[in-house]
């Protein structure tokens, strides 16, 4: 599955299924094909994602010898930016609709 997170406040953020599942789990949501993050829940989601990004853990799988794996911080940054812009504009973030 591919997640396409959308908001009127910014461009879309597209993630492959395992990474989108992880992101949703980090913010306390069950991975689901459709959903919404309301502006009132964004501060908590941002806090959770920033804490996870600060740990800078790498995500498993897809590693190629001689290449640096993409860290969790790099994977979460676009969503953190989307949530910040959406919170400032008081616009929800939706996916799967």
C-alpha positions as a printed NumPy array, in Angstrom:
array([[ 0.   ,  0.   ,  0.   ],
       [ 1.08 ,  3.575, -0.632],
       [ 0.076,  6.438,  1.646],
       [-0.656,  9.852,  0.154],
       [-1.001, 12.405,  2.953],
       [-2.758, 15.572,  1.754],
       [-3.586, 18.984,  3.137],
       [-4.794, 22.24 ,  1.617],
       [-1.928, 23.941,  3.461],
       [ 0.918, 22.2  ,  1.611],
       [ 1.902, 19.696, -1.031],
       [ 1.314, 15.956, -0.747],
       [ 3.584, 13.576,  1.162],
       [ 3.786, 10.083, -0.32 ],
       [ 5.138,  7.13 ,  1.664],
       [ 5.42 ,  3.413,  1.021],
       [ 3.254,  1.227,  3.228],
       [ 5.784,  0.139,  5.866],
       [ 6.988,  3.703,  6.414],
       [ 3.456,  5.105,  6.538],
       [ 2.478,  2.369,  8.986],
       [ 5.436,  3.292, 11.199],
       [ 4.573,  6.989, 11.036],
       [ 0.975,  6.336, 12.054],
       [ 2.098,  4.046, 14.879],
       [ 4.478,  6.733, 16.152],
       [ 1.615,  9.23 , 16.452],
       [-0.577,  6.699, 18.229],
       [-2.799,  5.731, 15.3  ],
       [-3.636,  2.321, 13.918],
       [-2.368,  1.975, 10.336],
       [-5.406,  2.299,  8.067],
       [-6.046,  2.902,  4.362],
       [-8.036,  6.061,  5.172],
       [-7.813,  8.619,  7.916],
       [-7.613, 12.18 ,  9.098],
       [-5.48 , 14.143, 11.517],
       [-7.46 , 17.098, 12.809],
       [-5.659, 20.357, 13.69 ],
       [-6.386, 19.812, 17.404],
       [-4.383, 16.543, 17.318],
       [-1.431, 17.911, 15.346],
       [ 0.58 , 19.321, 18.26 ],
       [ 0.732, 15.877, 19.891],
       [ 1.554, 14.225, 16.55 ],
       [ 4.346, 16.733, 15.912],
       [ 5.774, 16.153, 19.367],
       [ 5.821, 12.377, 18.856],
       [ 7.42 , 12.628, 15.401],
       [10.059, 15.113, 16.562],
       [10.979, 12.836, 19.477],
       [11.306,  9.845, 17.15 ],
       [13.361, 11.871, 14.662],
       [15.667, 13.075, 17.446],
       [16.59 ,  9.466, 18.144],
       [17.692,  9.296, 14.472],
       [17.095,  5.559, 14.208],
       [17.464,  4.003, 10.787],
       [14.566,  2.131,  9.263],
       [15.165, -1.546,  8.459],
       [15.296, -3.136,  5.027],
       [16.409, -2.041,  1.588],
       [20.003, -1.445,  2.581],
       [22.617, -1.798, -0.143],
       [26.237, -2.511,  0.652],
       [28.334,  0.645,  0.519],
       [25.351,  2.991,  0.794],
       [24.157,  4.899,  3.816],
       [20.653,  3.796,  4.828],
       [17.928,  6.417,  4.975],
       [17.348,  7.316,  8.596],
       [14.051,  7.781, 10.329],
       [14.711, 11.52 , 10.586],
       [14.867, 11.835,  6.781],
       [11.692,  9.811,  6.367],
       [ 9.737, 11.829,  8.95 ],
       [10.858, 15.335,  7.972],
       [ 8.345, 15.811,  5.09 ],
       [ 5.462, 14.798,  7.359],
       [ 6.662, 17.065, 10.162],
       [ 6.731, 19.943,  7.664],
       [ 3.248, 19.059,  6.38 ],
       [ 1.848, 18.938,  9.916],
       [ 3.495, 22.263, 10.859],
       [ 2.02 , 24.018,  7.819],
       [-1.373, 22.383,  8.333],
       [-1.465, 23.344, 11.995],
       [-0.598, 26.963, 11.164],
       [-3.402, 27.063,  8.568],
       [-5.804, 25.014, 10.775],
       [-6.3  , 22.512,  7.929],
       [-6.679, 18.75 ,  8.471],
       [-4.319, 16.179,  6.979],
       [-6.112, 13.317,  5.221],
       [-5.081, 10.134,  3.428],
       [-6.878,  7.562,  1.329],
       [-9.778,  9.824,  0.369]])
